[in-house]
Amino acid sequence: MNRLISIFGGNASPALTEKICKYVGLPKGTSRTSRFSDGEIFVEIGENVRGVNCFIVQSTCSPPNDNLMEMLIMIDALKRASAGAIVAIIPYFGYARQDRKVKPRTPITAKLVADLLTAAGATRVLSVDLHAGQIQGFFDIPFDHLYATPILREAFAAEGLGGENTVVVSPDAGGTERARAYSKFLDCSLAIIDKRRDSPNVSQVHHLIGDVEGKRAILIDDMIDTAGTLCNAAKAVKEHGAAEVFAGATHGVLSGPAIDRINESVLSRVWVTDTIPQHDKVTRCAKLDVLSTANLVGEAIKRIHHGDSISSLFD
């Protein structure tokens, strides 16, 4: 198997890459990343990959430009080394929030990143919980979209959440479909917050649609960035009579004042996954729990390599 498949990792997600390799039962592929004195990135593949199915694990999290460029250069290096297939594993797909033109003369960076990955030589892309599902359509190569739903649902069940005393809350109208899926699994009710965003990373809660009185509420989103939306939503839910407020999100961007906001909020517990490494944030925030996506991604890698179905992961 070692001669047919190899898993490489960039500098963005070293811990996740090691866990994935352990699940798949392979050593991490040999590569070296360095920089020239002016900051240019240099990548050297340290093993023979001719005809080998190569997987590169790299989240395009902070710093997104460096991590994206490192992945593109690694893809190019593998292409020029005659790799059999080059699969870009992007647990957190950066620049996904700019997936359409919301104002005149603005870019669609999600499409730009898709074009860059394809031009670099990726033959397939896999990501977890895209900010917008239509981003898959920006690619002219196969795209596998994984969901962290099973991982978060297990955490909710372990906390005893579910049933008539629980309500799943979507922090905005756009996340209603996601929240509905969780409420169906947990057999509980659904509520929606009417949020208005005046500028990036700034939002206000206007209305709460649904009944949260006396219930344990779970706020569900795909990512938590500065945590302004999350904490405002938690406050609104609490003011409407919720007994306790939890939150779950796939991607813990947690930039700027996010940790301080969560610490000072009414939230009892916040779950995120390791699609973005959290480093010291867990020690700075006792409310934060990080769940691993390594087994999910590792299983997907094995199925891609063997030509098995990915969709059956969610049956």
N, C-alpha and C positions, 0 to 999 in steps of 0.2 A: 504493500500500500504506500510506503514511503516514496517509492519511485514513481508513483502515479499522481500524487497529490502533495502539495506543500502549502503551509499557512504562514504568511508573513504578517508582521505588525508594524505600524508606524509609531511615532512617538506620542500620539494623542491618547492611545488606549492600550498601554502595555500590560496592565493587570488583566483586563478583559481578554486580551489576546492569549495570555498564558492560561487562563481558565478554559477558553475555547479549545486550545490545543490539548489540554488535559482531558477534556470531555471526548474529543475526537480520537485521542490516543496517539498523538503525533508530537514530535519535538517542534518547537518554533523554527520556521525557516530562517536561514542565515542571511542577514543583510546588514549593511553598515550605512548610517546616515551621518553626514558631517556638513560643515559649512565652509565656504571660502571666506576670506577676511572681510569681504563686503556684504556677507550675509546670504549669498546664494547657496541653495541647498544642493548637496551632492549625494547620490544614492548608489551603492554598489551591491549587487546581489552576490552572495558568497557561496552559491552552490549551483550545480547544473540543473536547469529547469527546462531543457529542450523537450517539448512534448508533454510537459507536466501540467496538470490542472492547478493553477496558482490562485490562492485566495489572499486578499490584502484586507486586514482589519484596521480601519482608521476612521474615527469620528471626526467630522469637521467642526469641532467645538472650539472654544477659545484657546489659542489665537486661530480663528477660522482660516485666515489667508495662508498662514504657514502650514497648517495641517492639510488644507486642500492642495496646496502646491506640492507638498511632500508626497501625497498620494498620487498626483498626476505624474511626478517624476519617477516614482516607483513603478507605476503602470508602464511607462515608456521604457524603463530599464528591462522589465520582464518581456515586453513585446520584442525588443531588440535582441533578447536572449532566446527567442523562439519558443516561448512558453506555449503550451497547448491551448489553454484557456486562461483568461485573466478575469477573476470575479472580484469586483470592488464591494467589500462588506463595509457599509457606512451605517453603523448603528444610529448615529444622530446625523441627519442630513441637513447641513447648514445652508443658509440662504434660502430656505424653503418658505419663509414668511413673505417673500416677494414673489408670489406665484402668479400674479396678474397685475395689470395696470390699474391702480386705484386712483391715480391722478394723471393729468397729461405730463408727458416728458419724463416718465419714470421707467426704470428698467424692470425686466422680468428675470431676476437673477437665478431662480430655480431652473429655468430653461437654459440659461448660460452655463450653469454648472453641468447640466446634463450633456450639453454639446462638448464641453471641455473633457469630460470623462470618456465620451465616445471617441473624440478625436485623439486622445492620448493612447487609446488602444484597449479599453475595457470591453470585454465581450459579454459581460453580464453584471448587473448591479443588484445588491440586496440591502434593504434598509428596514428600520423598525419604526412603526408609527409615524408616517409622514405627516407633516403639518397640514397638507392638503392632498387628498388621494389622487387628484388629477395630475399631479407631478409625474406619475408613472407614464402618462401619455406624452411627456416631453422627450422620452427616450425612444430611439429606434432599435435598441437592443433589449433582450429580455430583462425584465425587472421583477424581482420578488419582494413583496411587501409583507413583512411580518408584523404581528401585533403582540404587544406586551400584556394584553388582556388576561390570559391565563395566569401570568405571574402575579399581577395585582389582585386578581380575584382570590387567589390562594391567601394572600396577605389579609384581605378583608375578612375572609372566612375564619382565619386564625384569630382575628380580633373579635369574632362573634358578631360581625355586622351582617345584616340581612333580615328579611321578614318585614312584618307590618310596622315595627318600631324603627325602621331605617328608611331613609330617603336619599336617593342619588340626586345631586344637584349639578346642572351644567352651568359653568360660570358665564356663558354667553350663548346666544342662539345658535352659533355655528357649531358648538359642541354637543348639540341635542342628540344627534344620532349615536354618538359615542356613549353618552350618559344613558341613553335608552337601552343600549346593549347590556350595560352593567346592571341596570335596574331589573331587567328581565332575568338575568342570571341569579341575582340576589333576591328575586321575588319581592321587590319592594316598590314604593312609589317613586315618582319622578318630579323634579322641580327645575325651573329654568330662571336664570337671572338675565334681565334686560340690561346689557352693558353698552355704554357709549364710549368710544375711544376718540379723543380729540387730537391726540398726537401719539407717536410711537412710545410704548412703555408708560402711557398715562391713560387711565380709564376711570369711569365713574359708574356706580350702580344706580339704576333708576327704579326698577321694579323687580319684585320676586313673584313669579308665577308658579303656584303650587302650594301645598300645605307642608310645613316643616315643624309645626307646633309640637313640642314634646318629643321629637324624634332625634335619632342619631343621624346626622347628615354627613354625606361623603361628597366632597367637591371633586369632580373628575375633569382633567384636562390633558392635552398631549404634552405640554411643557410648562414649566414654571421658570420665568426669566427673572424679572426684578421682584416678583411676588406681589406687586401692587394689586393686580386684578384678583389674585387669590385671597389676599388678606382683606380687601374690601368686600369681596363676596362672602368670606367667612363671617365678617362683622355683620353684614346684612342678614345672613341666615340666622345668626345668633340673636339678633334684635327681633327677628320674627318668631322667636320662641323655641329654636332648636335646643335640645338638651346638651348635645355635644357635637363638635364639628371636626371632621377628619378631611384629609385631602390625599389624592393619588394622581400621579402624573408619570408618564414614561420618561421624559427628558428633564432632568434637573439642571437647567442652565445656571440658575441661582447667581446671577450677576449683580453687581452694585450692592444696594442695600438689602438684598433678598433675605439673607440670614438674619439680620437684625429685625426685619419686618416679621418674619416667621416667629422668632423668639418672643416678640412683643404682641403677637396676635392671639386671638381666642382659639386658634387651632390646637387640638390635643395631640395630633400625630400627622406626619406627612411622609408618604411613601414615594420614592422615585426609584428608577433603575440605574444600572451602571453603564448605560449607553454613553453617558458623560462621566468621567472620573470626578469624584467629589473631594478627594484629598483630605484636607483638614476640616471640611465643612461639617462632617458628622460630629467631630469633637466640639465644634463651636455651637452646634444646635442639637440639643437633646431630643427634640421632637422629630428629627430627621432619621428615616430608615432607608437604607439602600438595598434594593433587591437585584439579584444577578440575572442577566439575560444570556449568560454563557451557554447554558444547556440548550436554550431555544435556538440560538445562532449556530451552535455546534451541530445540532441535529439537522438544521437546514443545510449546512455545509456538506454533511455526509449524504444527504438525499440528493443534493445537486450533483455531487460527484458520481453517485451511483445511478442517476437518472430517475430517481423516485419522486413522487408527488410532494410538493411543499404544502399544498392546501390541506392535505390530510392531517397536518399538525394541529388544525383547528377543528377537526371533526369531533 
